[in-house]
């Protein structure tokens, strides 16, 4: 297994490092690959970056606990993501091409042509804080997989991951991350399909496996018991909350920058087709694996559900495939961490530091410093991957999604009001989580709503 893991990991690493030969040595190439990426690569990379440790570790662990009802999370999330893609992706690509900015904060703050420097710095600072937490979650996800399958201590996996992230950053910037995403996407969808088929067959077939799952009280119910409110209001609110969670993708710089690297906006439909074909297929298989894992590891109190995927692979598959899955999970989480670290680096070197930094050498040094900060946070934080990702995801969405919505619908709020809406939405999301309300409703929902309401004040005040 170790040889298989090292072999596949070496393959993924070489794919990323080979991007060095395509590097143009410019800031735009380091952060945006000079906007030369074909649609298939954009779609596969964006969906891999979107899911990565969250899908392989977090979602499967969540499904292990709640069962069939986890499908509502999937349906809501994909629906919200699709709505966001129809509204935002093409206008965002157009705005990025016109502005020539190398960071997400730069694109947003130059959307209407006139630079809004205070808004740019505010977005960059918020992004920096949350994306470092997000990157730490990816390092934690990778270290958990290595801990289960190779019995490595958690700190060792995080350190190895940080080294890989550093190598990607030294090689080709975002292009290295995209190429690695594509390679692991294709390998992992095959590996996940094999694991699902073997898990079903090992239970005596699909029909018998389903009957065994039905014997677990409430596990195959479409509607969770705590959502059975009069008139189905509880279920509806649950779905709406996860639609907002999917829609929150527009607030994630590391994902949205993928679509900016596309050759031109006319290819957006093709990129979106690749994105959603992989997303839907892989999410269904991951949900199936999550449910079946309950049959193999039934002692809930003594089992870390976020280790369900690597644990099942170790139980059911030959060592060759176990090594492939482990390498795929690890490469996926590391390439996503690389994207997050690069977005943080862009926030520092392009948005926050006085005087724009253009030398690639300086950009790489800044990126390595961010990588070290993410590693230190990963080593000191004991939260689950699912919790860490959702916290970062909702915070960024609450801050940025309202403003992007107004821009897409050709509204132009003042800089002061934009900053107020950004901070208010973020504050509401954080307060919602601190009060424990996120256990019932995704905190991005009230955060986004508050931001939209504040931005609406200026427009309402202009009406006679």
N, C-alpha and C positions, 0 to 999 in steps of 0.2 A: 504493500500500500504506500509506504513512504517513497519508494522509487517512482511509482506511478504519479504520486502527488508532485514530487520534485520535477518529474519530466514534463507534466502538463503545465506546471507553474513556470518552468523555464520557457516553454513555448509561448505562453501568454506574455511573459516578460520580454521575450525577443521580439514579439509582434509590436509591443509598445516602443521598445528601444529602436527598432528599425525606422521609426518615424523621423529619427534624427537626420536621415538622408534626404528627407523632403523639407526639412526646416529651412526657412528663408532668413532666419536670424533677425527678424523684426518684431516689434512689440505686437503688431496686429496679427502676425503669424503665430506668435507664442500664445496669445490669449484667444484668437478666433480662427486660427488655421487659414488666414488670408481669405476666408469665405470661399473655399474651394471644395468643400466636402459634398459628395454625391448624395442623393436623397435616401438611398437604402442605408448608407452608413449613418446619416443623420437620424433616421427613424430608429434603427436598432440601438444606436448609442444613447439616444434620448430615453428610450424606454428602459434600457439597462441601468442608466444613471438614476432614473426615477425610482426603480424598484430595489435593485442590489441587495444590501443587507436587510432592508425593510421587508422585501418579499421573501428572501431565503430563510431569514431568521425570525423576523417580527410577525409577519402575516401567518406563517405556518404555526408559530407558537400561539397566536390569537385563536386560530381555527381549532387547534388542539383543545382549547378550553371551551369554546362556545358551540362548536359543531356547525350544523347546516346554516344556522343564522348568520354565519360569517359571509355567506354569499351576498347578503344585503350590503355589507361593507364594500364588496367587490363591485356590485352593480352600481351603487351610488358613486363610488370613487371614479369608475371608468366613465359614467355619464357626465359627471362634473368636469373631468379632464377633457372629454370630447367637446363639451360646450365651450370651454376655455380655448381649445385649439381653433374652433371656428371663428371666435371673436378676435383673438389676440395674435396668433402666430404670424400671419401675413403682414398686418400693420407693423408689428414689432420688427420684422425683417426689413421692411421698407424704411422705417425710422432709423434703424441701425446703419443701413447703407448710406442714407443721406447725411447722418451725423458723423460717421467715421470714427465713432467712439469705440474703445476697446473694453469697456466694462459695462455691466448692466446698469449701474447707477448713472454712468455717463450717457447711455442711450436714453434712459427715462428723462433725465434732467435736460437733455437737448432735443426732446421730442418735437417741440414746436419751433426749433431753430434758435431761439434765444436761450443761451446757457443760464441755468439757475444753479449757481455755485453752492449756495447754502443747502438747497435740496439735495444736490449731488453728494455733498459731504455727509448729510444726515442719513441718506439711504446707504451710503458706503459703511458708515459706522454701525448701523443696525445690522447690515448684512454680515459684516465682519464678526460680530459677536455670535450671531446665530449659526453662521456657517461653520465656525470653528467647533461649536457644540455638535453640529451635524457630522462633521468630519470625524470627531471623536467617537460618535456612535458607530461609524463604519469600521473604525479600527477595533472597537469592542466586538462587533459582529464577526469580523474575521478571526479575532483571537478566540472567541467562543467555539468556532468550528474546529480550530486547531487543538483546542483543549480537549474536546470530546474524542476526536479521531486519532490524534497523535499523543495525547496526554501531556501536551506542553502546558506550562503555567500560562495564565492569561496575559501576564506582562510580556512574555516572550513573543506571542502572536502579534500583539500590538506593536512591538518594536520591529519585528520583521515587516509588518505592513507599512510602517512609517518609512523604512528603508526603501521598499518598493515604490512608494509614493515619491520619495526623493529621486529615485532613478527615472521615473516617468517625467518628472519636472525637469530634470537635467537633459533629457533626450529631446522631446519635441513638444512640450507644453500640452495644449489641449488636443493636438493631433494624436499624440501618444495615447491619451486617455480614450479618444474615440476609436482608434484602431483596436485597442484592447477590449473595449466594450463589445465591438462587433464580433470578435473572435469568441469571447466567453458567452455571448448571447446564443450563438449558433450551437456551441458545444453544450451549454446548460439546458437548452430546450430538449435536446436529444436525451441527455442524462436524466432529466426530470421525467420524461415520458417512460423511459426504461424502469425507473424506480417505481412509478405509479403502477405499471403493468405487473411488475414482479410482486409488489405489495398486495395487489388484488388477487393474483394467482395463488399466492402463499396463504391467503385466507379461504381458498376454495372457490374462487370466482366472484364476480361482481354481485350476484344475487345473494350468496351466503354472507359476503362481507357486509352488505347492506343490512341484512337481518341481524347480524351481530351488533352493528351500530345502533339499530333500533332498540336493542335491549338496554342501552344506556339512557337513562331517564332524561327526556327532553333534548337529547343530542341531535336527533334528526328533525326536530320541529323547525318549520320555516320561520316561525315568529318566536323570538325569545319570550319566556314567561313574564319578565319584568316590563315588556312592552305591550302587553295585552291590556290596553286602556280602552275606555268606551269610544266607539267610533274609529278604532284603529289609529287614534291620534299619536300614540306612543311610537308605533312602527313608522308612521309618516314622518314624524320629527326625526327619528333615527336615520331614515334614508336621506332626508333633506340635509342633515348634518354632514353625512358622508359625501353627498353631492358637493357641498361646499369644500370638503376636504380635497376632493378631486380637482375642483375648480382652482384650489389654492396653488396648483402647479405654476400659475403665472407669476407667483411671488418667489419662485425658486431660481435664482440666477444661474446656478450650475446646470440646470436643465434647459432653461429658455435660451441660453447662449448656444446650445447645440443647433437650434433652428436658425440662429444668426449665421452660423458657419456654412449654411447651405449655399450652393452656387448662385442661385437666384430664387426670388419669391415665387416664380411660376412653377417651380418644382415642389411646392409645399404639399400639394395633394398626394404626390407619390411618397414623400417622406411620412406623411400622416398615415398612409395605407400600411407601410411597413411597421410603423409604430403600433397601431391598434391591432393588427393581426397577431403580432408577438405578445402584446399586452394581454389580450383576451385569452389566447390559448394558454399562455404560461400561468396566468392567474387561476384559471380553472384547474389546471394540473396541481398547482401549489395548494389550492384549497382541498383537493382530493387527497393529497399526501398528508396534509394537516389533520384531516378527519381520520384517515386510516391509522395515523400514528397513535391515536387513542387506543386502538386495539392491541398495539404492541407495547405501549407503556401506559398501563392503566393506573399506576400509583401516582395520582396527581400531586400529592403533598411532597413526594420525594423526587420528583422529576422536573427539571427546568425545561418548560415547554419550548423555549427558544432554541433548544438543542435537538428538537425533534427531527429535522431534516438530516443532519449528520449522523444522528443516532440510528435512524432507520436505514441509512445507507450502510452503516457498519454492520447492522443486523442482517440485512437481506442481500447485499450485493457482493460479488467477488472483489478482491482487493484492487484490481485494475480500475473498476468503475467507482469504487469508493475514493480512490485517489483522484480520479477525474472530477467527481462532484466536489470534493474538498478544494481542489485547485480552482474550479470554476467559481465556487462561493468566495474563496479568498481573493481571486483576481477581480471579481465583480465589486466586492466591497472596497478593494484598494483603488480601482480605477474611478469609482465614485468619490472616494476620499480625495483622490488626486484632483478631480474636477472642483470639489469644494475648496480645496487648498488654493487652486489656481484662481478661483473667484475671489477668495480673500486677498490673495496677492494683488489682483487687479484693483480691488477696493483700496488697498494701501498705496500702491505705486501710481495709480491713475487718478484716484479721487481724493485721497486724504493728504498725501505728502505735497507740500508746496513746490511747485515746479515739476512738470511731468517727467517721469523717469522713462527713458527710452532704451537704454543699453540693456541688451538681453542678459548680460552677466549680472547686472544689478537686479533685474527682475527675478532671476533664479535664486539669488541670495535671499531676497525678500520672501520668496516662496518657501525656501527651506526653513526660514525662521517661523513661518506660519505652521509648517508641518510639525516642527518641534513643539509648538504650543498645543496643537491638536493631540499629539502623543501624550503630553503631560496631563491634559484633561482626561484622556481615555484611561490613563493609569490611575487617576484619582476619583473617577466617577463610577458609582455602582448601579446607576439606573439601568433599566432594560433598554434594549435597542428600540423597541416599539415606542416606549415613552419618550426617549431622547429625540427620535426622529419626528414624532408628532409635535413635540414642543417647538422644535426649530421650524418645522414646516408651517405650523399655525402662526407662529410669531412673524415670520417673513410674509406670509399671505395677508395677515391683518394689516401689516404696514404698507405693502406695495399694491395689492390687488385693487383696492378702491381707486387709487390714482390711475392705474392702467386702464380701468374700465372707463373712467371719464375721458382719458386721452383718446381711446378708441372711438368713442362717440363724439369726438371733435369738441370736447369741452376743454376750457383752459383756465382752471382755478389759479388763483394767485399763489405765489411761492409760500407766503406765510400761512395761508389756509392749507396748502398741500402738506406742509410740515406738521401743522396741528393735527390734521386728519391721520397722518402716518403715526404720530406718537400716541394719539388717542386710541386708534385701533389696536396698536401694539399693547398699550397699557391695559385695555379691556381684556384682551386675550390672556395676558399674564395674570391679571387679577382673577379671571375666571378659573384658571388652573390652580392658583394659590388657594382659592376657596373650595377646591375639590369638585367644582361643577363639571369639569371635563369628563368625569366618570359617566355623566349622563348625556351631555351635548358637547360635541367637538368645539373647542374654544375659538377656532377660526370663524365660526358662524357669527357670533356676536361681535367679534373684532372687525370683520369685514363690513357688517351692517353699520356699525358706529362710524367707521371711516367714510362710507358712502353718505350717511346722513350729514356729517360735517361738511363734506365737499358740496352737498346740495344747498347749504345755507347761502352761499354766495349767489348762486343762480336764483334762489327764491327771493333774495333781497333786491335783485335787479328788476323783478316783475312789478308792474304798476299796481 
